[in-house]
Amino acid sequence: MRETARRSLLAAGAGVALLAAAAGNAPAALAAPQARLGPAPTWGAVGSGQPTSDLPVPSGAVPHPVAVAELSGSSRATALAPLHGLLQADLLVVAPTTLPARLAAAVRRMRGVIAVEPIDAARIQVNGKFTAMLGVNPSTFRAFAARPTAQSAGLWRNVAEGGVAISYTMGKLDKLPLGGSLRVSGRHIEDLPVAGFGTVGIAGVDAVVSDATARSLGIPAGNAIVISAPHAVFSSLMAQIKKLLPRGAAIAPLVAQTVTPARAAGAAGTGIAPPPAGVSPISSADGPGLTRAEIIAFLSAAESRLGLPYVWGGNGPLVFDCSGLVKWSLAQAGVVMPRVAADQARTGPRVPLSQLQAGDLLFYHTDPTAPGYISHVAIYVGDGEMIQAPHPGLDVEIVPADFGSEFAGAVAVYPRIAAAAAANPEF
């Protein structure tokens, strides 16, 4: 029976890697190390560094949420194809080396597939931190991004001209310099201008460059493909694709699909409000949820971190970001979790607020550049309170639970589902 009160529970218990799975953001099969630590990060002015909007903002209108830098590295604007529509990013294939061109062509012909986009994918160091980065054709890939980011022509033009687009969360929480430079250390080290802050909407992806820039960094060319297949049954389609994959390649879903093939509300590219956090349907085989002992250990671990600082990408034991606190604390209870909040939201069933219990996770949409993307997580501790690692400048804290407009839902963690999500996360 699930427990309701945090304090009673605690009293009872008082006696450039290729998208490496170690960071919880990629298929587990792709953990071969590649990038190495480069020189210390450097900062420098590139262009004016002043944010701009891509579209004129009428008086009284809400500004475009994607902050874009004015870069002066080109004497004329780079040509960018217009955005004709948005595509749902459903499946991701990643390999250690370049995928054969015939694979993308074969996948395009499969039932239910409407688009296949070749990309480059790797985890490389950005200012000394390993970050999931994509190399893309800005004109064609932008359709797969979250709506506000996809519509930001200025951001994608900056990417085409050699800049790096950073996720809203990483840019804001890591206090990166819009228009300044970042040291990116792949097989080659370069200082790249920050093109703007706009989240792609694929869990774990925090940096996007052009395919030309990816080449200069040494990221394998065309080692990944993104697939839009809103009318396919994912399990069947993935089985077909797996038969064609070369050795070392892996495939993972980017959105959750339950029973019927349909365009899932809230997919990254649609701009439609997403389904709430949580997995559905749940069977008895997926359970049980956390035991009493696991909840006690989980909450005790989280509360032992009170007062420690928030650091973007912090995994503990002394610094944390929001999902890092959840992952570390549950690990002390012996529960394996994926790394990012968007994947942690897939670790159990949705819980109605009337049934909220200590140890449940609370999820939030806090990113205006990807309104449907889950970008924050907190831990419900009972008595109407939650513990969280909030943002830079604040420490791990207990505060009143927030069920306002950004609340995406509550989830009860099921260890079996969590372990599967950690082994095969969205990205």
Secondary structure, DSSP 8 states (H G I E B T S, - for coil): -----HHHHHHHT---BSS-GGGTSS-TT---------S-----B-S---EE-SS---TT----SSEEE---S-SS--------------EEEE-SS---HHHHHHHHTSTT--EEEEEEEEEEEETTEEEEEEEE-HHHHGGGS-HHHHT-HHHHHHHHTT-EEE-HHHHHHTT--TTBEEEEESSSEEEEEEEEE----STTEEEEEEHHHHHHHT--TT-EEEEE-TTS-HHHHHHHHHTT--TT-EEEESS---SS-S--TT-TTT-S----SS-SS--GGG-----HHHHHHHHHHHHTTTT-BB-TT-BSSS-B-HHHHHHHHHHTTT----SSHHHHTTSS-EE-GGG--TT-EEEE---TTSTTS--EEEEEEETTEEEE--STT-BSEEEE---STTEEEEE---HHHHHHHHHS---
